[in-house]
Every structure is written in C-alpha cells, then in structure tokens.
Amino acid sequence: MATESLTRCYRFSRVDFEPDLRLLVWPDKSETALTLHETRLLEALCYFAGEVLSHQVLSDKTFFPQDSLSQVQQIDLASVFNSLRRKLTVNGVMAIPVEVLPRYGFRVPLPKETCRHIHRFQQPETLPAQVPEPLAKTSQKPRRPKPKVSATEHIVKHSLMHKLSVILLAAAGVAMVIVSNL
C-alpha cells in the first residue's frame, strides 16, 4: 500500500531536497531524513539560491522565536551546518555544495528545477495474509474505486468561498467595462 503527498522539491543534479517532508531523496530513491533545523537552514539557502546569505539571516531563518530557549542554546548554526554537511556528502562530494564566503555569508547554486511533485510513501501491509473465516463467509459487493479528484477540482466544485470570489470578480469586471464606457 502506498500513500501519496504533494510536496515542494528543489531538484539538484545529485539529490532532491523536499523541505515539506524534511527529506533528501537520492537518485536510487533512498532517503535521508533531516532534522527540523537542518531543513530550515537548507530551505533558506535553496529559496535564496545563488544569493549570499549572512550568518545572521541564516540564524534568524533557522531558529524561530517560538523554539524553546533550551533547544536553541544547545544548538548553534555551526553544529547544524556540520550535521547537514555530513548528510549531504556522498563519496567525498557534497550533493548540494554550500559555498562559504568569509565575512559575507553562505550560498548554494541554483537548483536544476524547483517543482511540486507527488512523493510516494511505501507502507508495509499490516493486514494478515489470510482473511479470518467469519469475514471470508460474509458476502459483500465489491467496491468501485472512487475516481481521483484533485484538490483544485474539489475546491472548484464544493467551495462556497471560491464561488463567491468568482461572482465578485465577474461583477468587478462588468463594473470596469461599464465605467470605462462612460
């Protein structure tokens, strides 16, 4: 059984970074989990890829005020960088090279692609291989699989706010045409 999730992705030549799931996904489909702070740090660098970010800016984007004070005191930016570097290094090469510019800051190269894609989680079957006797004897009609509906399609069909916004936009358009003809 597989579960799917729509995630943001920064795609580099050697690895995909999925900040929503806190994962590095390698070409062989293996995954490396990242901590919350490693994810925040790498996400800030990827979001501003190609730009130099100062130590202070990265620190602000990595450690939020709502983080517990004891947690922040035990972790500093250098330790987060070191653990992230270890996870990004494969065969002596960093999959996402973090460039250090002394007295200026840090930067990463532009990703090949920034996208949204569906991440598939493989889950082990938890049901027993054999169906218990009482359940096997009951006759049930086979269920038809429901057609998959995208989130956008669901909103368009069922959201009252969407319908109201469409009506308001249409009314605004009509008003603009009337006013421009005066």
C-alpha positions, 0 to 999 in steps of 0.5 A: 500500500502506498500513500501519496503527498504533494510536496515542494522539491528543489531538484539538484543534479545529485539529490532532491531536497523536499523541505515539506517532508524534511527529506533528501531523496537520492537518485536510487530513491533512498532517503535521508531524513533531516532534522527540523533545523537542518531543513530550515537552514537548507530551505533558506539557502535553496529559496535564496539560491545563488544569493549570499546569505549572512550568518545572521539571516541564516540564524534568524531563518533557522531558529524561530522565536517560538523554539524553546530557549533550551533547544536553541542554546544547545544548538548553534548554526555551526553544529547544524551546518556540520550535521547537514554537511555530513548528510549531504556528502556522498563519496567525498562530494557534497550533493548540494555544495554550500559555498562559504564566503568569509565575512559575507555569508553562505550560498548554494547554486541554483537548483536544476528545477524547483517543482511540486511533485507527488512523493510516494510513501511505501507502507508495509501491509499490516493486514494478515495474509489470510482473511479470518473465516467469519469475514471470508463467509460474509458476502459483500459487493465489491467496491468501485474505486472512487475516481481521483479528484484533485484538490483544485477540482474539489475546491472548484466544485464544493467551495462556497468561498471560491464561488463567491470570489468568482461572482465578485470578480465577474461583477468587478469586471462588468463594473470596469467595462461599464465605467470605462464606457462612460 
